[in-house]
């Protein structure tokens, strides 16, 4: 169970990425049914820690707090800044005892220096992926994803992708309901497609402009119906070709891909929160048959609906 979370600060760290870790794990959201973590901010040398932007953050707790942490998180830091050997030790020990280890953006270089990326897949900000691969050739760096999890070591890509990576860990440990509460409070996008499975549900429906807000909202309430591009175009008073082109331009994906993603998210919710059969869930979400739904689960989430329900079914928010 994910309970104690330790964020390790270091000179030259990036304030935003540090703030992401604090925002996801450091706020008591029990009033809204969310999780409460035993959250600690630590430093190898407690006291003022100079950030990348030139101001200090005063850290009073040392690295001993990380000795029994369930998660050790490393924010981004200034390229070329020295890494205290005790930080590397803490990272190695956390990985060795089976705790989660998370890096955000250039924090992956700390994990590389500690040796725990060897034999694992990883990622970092696209500006640094080549440098990470050169510095640590024993890791397979994927430049095209928002985050990578490889045996409880999670590396996030640049900046806001740290949110995706952190919520992924929450979801894996506490289920979608917990991750969804945090996401809703943070008002993050409902989905972040990028090739990496993201086990977070849509907290809100996001549309970058009003032009498709009405039709996407209607689609969400009618997932069980046959929704073709032609029918959606008629509803939007556009030709099918114009509808498809503008939909992709404004939402960044095709109508079919967007619809399948929403159906998958809804199916996840039903599998978690209800006892409906797989065939019923498939019908309710527009997949039609359990076999079709299973295909989409395996393709996107690398798991089956049955395995997903076994992992996340029931109440998991504590």
C-alpha positions in Angstrom: 0.0 0.0 0.0 1.3 3.4 -0.9 1.5 5.4 2.4 4.8 7.1 3.0 6.1 9.4 0.2 9.4 11.1 0.3 10.5 13.9 -2.1 14.3 14.3 -2.3 15.4 17.9 -3.1 18.8 18.9 -4.4 20.5 22.1 -5.4 19.4 23.3 -8.9 16.0 21.5 -8.8 13.2 22.9 -10.9 10.4 24.4 -8.8 7.5 23.3 -11.0 8.5 19.7 -11.1 9.0 19.8 -7.3 5.6 21.4 -7.0 4.0 18.6 -9.0 5.2 16.0 -6.5 4.0 18.1 -3.6 0.6 18.7 -5.3 -0.1 15.0 -6.0 1.2 13.5 -2.8 1.4 16.3 -0.2 -2.2 17.5 0.1 -4.8 16.1 2.4 -7.8 15.3 0.2 -9.7 13.2 2.6 -12.6 15.7 2.7 -13.4 14.7 -0.8 -12.8 11.0 -0.3 -9.2 11.1 -1.6 -6.1 9.6 -0.1 -3.8 11.1 2.6 -0.1 10.4 2.3 2.6 10.6 4.9 4.5 13.1 2.9 8.1 14.3 3.6 10.4 16.8 1.8 14.0 16.0 2.5 17.5 17.0 1.6 21.0 15.5 1.9 22.0 18.6 3.7 18.9 20.2 5.4 18.7 23.9 5.2 18.3 26.3 2.3 18.2 24.5 -1.1 18.8 26.8 -4.0 16.4 26.2 -6.9 17.1 26.4 -10.6 15.4 29.8 -10.7 17.7 31.3 -8.0 15.5 31.3 -4.9 15.8 29.0 -1.9 13.5 26.5 -0.4 14.2 25.7 3.3 14.2 22.0 3.9 14.4 20.8 7.5 14.3 17.0 7.2 17.2 14.8 6.3 17.3 11.7 4.1 16.7 9.3 7.0 13.0 9.8 6.4 13.4 7.9 3.1 14.6 4.7 4.8 11.1 3.2 5.0 9.4 5.2 2.3 6.9 3.5 -0.1 7.9 6.0 -2.8 11.0 8.1 -3.3 10.4 10.9 -5.8 13.1 12.9 -7.5 12.2 16.2 -9.2 14.0 17.7 -12.2 17.2 19.5 -11.5 19.7 21.8 -13.2 21.8 20.0 -15.8 25.4 19.6 -14.6 24.5 20.1 -10.9 26.3 17.7 -8.6 24.4 14.7 -7.1 25.1 14.1 -3.4 26.3 10.5 -2.9 23.7 9.9 -0.1 20.9 10.7 -2.6 22.2 8.0 -4.9 22.3 5.6 -1.9 18.7 6.4 -1.0 17.6 5.7 -4.5 19.5 2.4 -4.7 18.1 1.3 -1.3 14.5 2.2 -2.2 14.7 0.2 -5.5 16.4 -2.8 -3.7 13.6 -3.1 -1.1 10.9 -2.9 -3.7 9.7 0.6 -3.1 8.5 2.8 -5.9 11.0 5.3 -7.4 9.8 8.2 -9.4 11.7 10.8 -11.4 10.3 13.8 -13.2 12.0 15.2 -16.3 15.8 15.4 -15.8 15.4 13.7 -12.5 15.9 10.5 -14.6 19.7 11.3 -14.6 19.7 10.8 -10.8 18.2 7.4 -11.3 20.7 6.6 -14.0 23.6 7.7 -11.8 22.3 5.4 -9.1 22.4 2.5 -11.5 18.7 1.6 -11.3 17.9 2.3 -14.9 20.3 -0.4 -16.1 18.3 -3.1 -17.8 15.1 -1.0 -17.7 13.2 1.2 -20.1 13.0 4.9 -19.3 12.2 8.3 -20.5 12.9 12.0 -19.8 12.2 15.3 -21.4 12.6 15.1 -25.2 15.5 17.6 -25.1 17.5 15.2 -22.9 16.6 11.7 -24.2 19.7 11.5 -26.4 21.9 12.6 -23.5 20.3 10.1 -21.2 20.9 7.3 -23.7 24.5 8.3 -24.1 25.2 8.7 -20.4 23.5 5.4 -19.4 23.6 3.0 -22.4 22.3 0.1 -20.4 18.8 1.7 -20.3 16.4 1.7 -23.3 15.3 5.4 -23.6 11.9 5.9 -25.2 11.5 9.5 -26.4 7.9 9.2 -27.5 6.0 8.6 -24.2 4.8 10.6 -21.3 6.2 8.2 -18.8 7.5 4.7 -18.4 7.0 2.2 -15.6 9.5 -0.7 -15.5 9.3 -2.8 -12.3 8.2 0.0 -10.0 10.7 2.5 -11.4 8.8 5.3 -13.1 10.4 8.0 -15.2 8.3 10.9 -16.4 8.9 13.1 -19.4 9.1 16.8 -19.3 7.4 19.1 -16.8 3.6 18.3 -16.8 4.2 14.7 -17.7 5.2 14.3 -14.1 1.6 14.6 -13.2 0.8 11.7 -15.5 3.6 9.6 -14.0 2.6 10.4 -10.4 -1.1 9.7 -11.0 -0.1 6.4 -12.6 1.5 5.3 -9.4 -1.5 6.4 -7.4 -3.8 4.5 -9.7 -1.7 1.3 -9.6 -1.6 1.3 -5.8 -4.9 2.8 -4.8 -7.1 2.5 -7.8 -8.8 4.8 -10.3 -11.1 6.4 -7.8 -8.2 7.8 -5.8 -6.3 9.0 -8.9 -9.5 10.6 -10.3 -10.1 12.6 -7.1 -6.6 14.0 -7.2 -6.9 14.7 -11.0 -10.3 16.5 -10.5 -8.8 18.7 -7.8 -5.8 19.5 -10.0 -8.1 20.2 -13.1 -5.8 18.2 -15.3 -6.7 17.1 -18.9 -8.9 14.0 -19.0 -6.5 12.0 -21.1 -3.0 12.3 -22.4 -2.4 10.2 -25.4 1.2 9.5 -26.2 1.7 5.8 -26.7 2.1 5.0 -23.0 -0.9 3.4 -21.2 -2.3 5.8 -18.7 -4.5 4.4 -16.0 -6.3 7.5 -15.1 -9.9 8.3 -15.8 -11.2 11.6 -17.2 -12.0 13.9 -14.3 -13.7 16.4 -16.5 -14.6 16.6 -20.2 -12.1 18.9 -21.9 -12.6 20.5 -25.3 -10.2 23.2 -26.5 -13.0 25.3 -28.0 -16.8 25.5 -27.9 -17.2 24.2 -31.4 -17.1 20.5 -30.4 -18.2 20.8 -26.7 -21.8 20.0 -27.4 -21.2 17.0 -29.6 -18.5 15.5 -27.4 -20.7 15.9 -24.4 -23.6 14.2 -26.2 -21.2 11.4 -27.3 -20.2 10.8 -23.7 -23.9 10.3 -22.7 -24.6 8.0 -25.6 -21.6 5.7 -25.7 -23.8 2.6 -26.1 -25.2 3.8 -29.4 -23.6 3.3 -32.8 -21.8 6.6 -33.4 -20.6 7.0 -36.9 -18.7 10.0 -38.3 -21.7 10.6 -40.7 -24.2 10.7 -37.9 -22.0 12.9 -35.7 -21.3 15.2 -38.6 -25.1 15.6 -39.2 -25.5 16.4 -35.6 -22.8 19.1 -35.9 -24.3 20.5 -39.1 -21.1 19.7 -41.0 -20.1 17.4 -43.9 -18.4 14.2 -42.7 -15.1 15.3 -44.3 -15.2 18.7 -42.6 -16.3 17.2 -39.3 -13.4 14.7 -39.3 -10.8 17.3 -40.3 -11.9 19.9 -37.7 -12.3 17.3 -35.0 -8.7 16.1 -35.5 -7.4 19.7 -35.7 -9.1 20.7 -32.4 -8.9 17.6 -30.3 -5.7 16.1 -31.7 -7.1 12.7 -32.7 -9.7 11.2 -34.9 -13.4 10.9 -33.9 -13.1 7.1 -33.8 -10.0 7.1 -31.6 -11.5 9.7 -29.2 -14.7 7.7 -29.0 -12.8 4.4 -28.3 -10.8 6.1 -25.6 -14.0 7.4 -23.9 -15.6 4.0 -24.1 -12.5 2.4 -22.6 -12.5 4.9 -19.7 -16.2 4.2 -19.1 -15.7 0.5 -19.2 -12.9 0.8 -16.6 -15.3 2.7 -14.3 -18.0 0.1 -14.7 -15.6 -2.7 -14.0 -14.3 -1.0 -10.9 -17.6 0.2 -9.5 -20.3 -2.4 -10.5 -20.8 -6.1 -10.7 -22.2 -6.1 -14.2 -21.0 -8.9 -16.5 -18.4 -8.3 -19.2 -21.1 -8.6 -21.9 -23.2 -6.0 -20.1 -20.3 -3.7 -19.7 -19.4 -4.1 -23.4 -23.0 -3.3 -24.4 -23.3 -0.3 -22.1 -20.1 1.2 -23.4 -20.7 0.6 -27.1 -18.1 -2.1 -27.7 -21.0 -4.5 -28.4 -19.3 -7.7 -27.3 -16.9 -8.7 -24.6 -14.4 -10.0 -27.1 -14.2 -6.6 -28.8 -13.8 -4.9 -25.4 -11.1 -7.3 -24.5 -9.2 -6.4 -27.7 -9.2 -2.7 -26.8 -8.1 -3.4 -23.2 -5.2 -5.5 -24.3 -4.2 -3.1 -27.0 -4.3 0.1 -24.9 -3.9 -1.1 -21.3 -1.9 -4.3 -21.8 -4.4 -6.2 -19.6 -7.8 -8.0 -19.9 -11.1 -6.7 -18.5 -11.1 -9.6 -16.1 -7.6 -8.9 -14.8 -8.4 -5.2 -14.6 -11.5 -5.9 -12.4 -9.6 -8.2 -10.2 -7.0 -5.5 -9.6 -9.1 -2.4 -9.3 -12.6 -3.7 -8.5 -14.2 -2.6 -5.3 -13.4 0.4 -3.0 -9.7 1.1 -2.9 -9.7 4.6 -1.6 -8.4 4.9 1.9 
